[in-house]
Amino acid sequence: MKTYKTTTGQEFTIYHASDLTAGYGHKKITVTVADENYDTKEFSSTTTNMPGYDEANDLEGQERYEALFELVEYDIDDAIAEWLQAEAI
C-alpha cells in the first residue's frame, strides 16, 4: 500500500474506494482512509474528470482505489487532515 501525506504532513493509506453515478458526467467517489493505527474513516467528493475515471477503472484492486482517490484528493485533503489531527489527540 502506498502511503500518502496531507498538505499538513500527516500520513495515511487508502483502504478502499468506490464510486456512484452522481449525474451525467459526474461520479461520487467515496474513499476509506486508514491512519497509522488502522482506524478508518470514509470521505466523499464528486469528480467530473471522466478520462481519469475511465483510466482508474482500467486498473484493479489497490491500484484502482488509489487512482480513484487521486481524482478527489484535492477536495478531501483538508477533511482528512482534520480527522487525523483529531485522532492524534
Contact map, one row per residue, 1 for C-alpha under 8 A:
11100000000011000000000000000000000000000000000000000000000001000000000000000000000000000
11110000000011000000000000000000000000000000000000000000000000000000000000000000000000000
11111000001111000000000000000000000000000000000000000000000000000000000000000000000000000
01111100001110000000000000000000000000000000000000000000000000000000000000000000000000000
00111111111100000000000000000000000000000000000000000000000000000000000000000000000000000
00011111111000000000000000000000000000000000000000000000000000000000000000001101100000000
00001111110000000000000000000000000000000000000000000000000000000000000000001100100000000
00001111110000000000000000000000000000000000000000000000000000000000000000000000100000000
00001111111000000000000000000000000000000000000000000000000000000000000000000000000000000
00001111111100000000000000000000000000000000000000000000000000000000000000000000100110000
00111100111110000000000000000000001100000000000000000000000000000000000000000000000000000
00111000011111000000000000000000111100000000000000000000000000000000000000000000000000000
11110000001111100000000000000000111000000000000000000000000000000000000000000000000000000
11100000000111111000000000000011110000000000000000000000000000001100100000000000000000000
00000000000011111000000000000011110000010000000000000000000000001000000000000000000000000
00000000000001111100000000000011100000000000000000000000000001001000000000000000000000000
00000000000001111110000000001111000000000000000000000000000000011101100000000000000000000
00000000000000011111000000001110000000000000000000000000000000001001000000000000000000000
00000000000000001111100000111100000000000000000000000000000000000000000000000000000000000
00000000000000000111110000111000000000000000000000000000000000000000000000000000000000000
00000000000000000011111101110000000000000000000000000000000000000000000000000000000000000
00000000000000000001111111110000000000000000010000000000000000000000000000000000000000000
00000000000000000000111111100000000000000000000000000000000000000000000000000000000000000
00000000000000000000111111000000000000000000000000000000000000000000000000000000000000000
00000000000000000000011111100000000000000000000101000000000000000000000000000000000000000
00000000000000000000111111110000000000000000011111000000000000000000000000000000000000000
00000000000000000011111011111000000000000000011100000000000000000000000000000000000000000
00000000000000000011110001111100000000000001111000000000000000000000000000000000000000000
00000000000000001111000000111110000000000001111000000000000000000001100100000000000000000
00000000000000001110000000011111000000000111100000000000000000000000000000000000000000000
00000000000001111100000000001111100000000111000000000000000000001001100000000000000000000
00000000000001111000000000000111110000011110000000000000000000000000000000000000000000000
00000000000111110000000000000011111000011110000000000000000000000000000000000000000000000
00000000000111100000000000000001111111111000000000000000000000000000000000000000000000000
00000000001110000000000000000000111111110000000000000000000000000000000000000000000100000
00000000001100000000000000000000011111100000000000000000000000000000000000000000000000000
00000000000000000000000000000000011111100000000000000000000000000000000000000000000000000
00000000000000000000000000000000011111110000000000000000000000000000000000000000000000000
00000000000000000000000000000000011111111000000000000000000000000000000000000000000000000
00000000000000100000000000000001111001111100000000000000000000000000000000000000000000000
00000000000000000000000000000001110000111110000000000000000000000000000000000000000000000
00000000000000000000000000000111100000011111000000000000000000000000000000000000000000000
00000000000000000000000000000111100000001111100000000000000000000000000000010011000000000
00000000000000000000000000011110000000000111110000000000000000000000000100010000000000000
00000000000000000000000000011100000000000011111000000000000000000000000100110000000000000
00000000000000000000010001111000000000000001111100000000000000000000000100000000000000000
00000000000000000000000001111000000000000000111111000000000000000000001100000000000000000
00000000000000000000000011100000000000000000011111000000000000000000000000000000000000000
00000000000000000000000001000000000000000000001111111000000000000000001000000000000000000
00000000000000000000000011000000000000000000001111111100000000000000000000000000000000000
00000000000000000000000000000000000000000000000011111110000000000000000000000000000000000
00000000000000000000000000000000000000000000000011111111000000000000001000000000000000000
00000000000000000000000000000000000000000000000011111111100000000001001000000000000000000
00000000000000000000000000000000000000000000000001111111110000000000000000000000000000000
00000000000000000000000000000000000000000000000000111111111000000000000000000000000000000
00000000000000000000000000000000000000000000000000011111111000111011000000000000000000000
00000000000000000000000000000000000000000000000000001111111100010000000000000000000000000
00000000000000000000000000000000000000000000000000000111111100010000000000000000000000000
00000000000000000000000000000000000000000000000000000011111110110000000000000000000000000
00000000000000000000000000000000000000000000000000000000111111111000000000000000000000000
00000000000000000000000000000000000000000000000000000000001111111000000000000000000000000
10000000000000010000000000000000000000000000000000000000000111111100000000000000000000000
00000000000000000000000000000000000000000000000000000001001111111110000000000000000000000
00000000000000001000000000000000000000000000000000000001111111111111000000000000000000000
00000000000001111100000000000010000000000000000000000001000111111111100000000000000000000
00000000000001001000000000000000000000000000000000000000000001111111110000000000000000000
00000000000000000000000000000000000000000000000000000001000000111111111000000000000000000
00000000000000001100000000001010000000000000000000001001000000011111111100000000000000000
00000000000001001000000000001010000000000000000000000000000000001111111110000000000000000
00000000000000000000000000000000000000000000000000000000000000000111111111000000000000000
00000000000000000000000000000000000000000000001010011000000000000011111111000000000000000
00000000000000000000000000001000000000000001111000000000000000000001111111110000000000000
00000000000000000000000000000000000000000000000000000000000000000000111111111000000000000
00000000000000000000000000000000000000000000000000000000000000000000011111111000000000000
00000000000000000000000000000000000000000000100000000000000000000000000111111100000000000
00000000000000000000000000000000000000000011100000000000000000000000000111111111000000000
00000110000000000000000000000000000000000000000000000000000000000000000011111111100000000
00000110000000000000000000000000000000000000000000000000000000000000000000111111110000000
00000000000000000000000000000000000000000010000000000000000000000000000000011111111000000
00000100000000000000000000000000000000000010000000000000000000000000000000011111111100000
00000111010000000000000000000000000000000000000000000000000000000000000000001111111110000
00000000000000000000000000000000000000000000000000000000000000000000000000000111111111000
00000000000000000000000000000000000000000000000000000000000000000000000000000011111111100
00000000010000000000000000000000001000000000000000000000000000000000000000000001111111110
00000000010000000000000000000000000000000000000000000000000000000000000000000000111111111
00000000000000000000000000000000000000000000000000000000000000000000000000000000011111111
00000000000000000000000000000000000000000000000000000000000000000000000000000000001111111
00000000000000000000000000000000000000000000000000000000000000000000000000000000000111111
00000000000000000000000000000000000000000000000000000000000000000000000000000000000011111
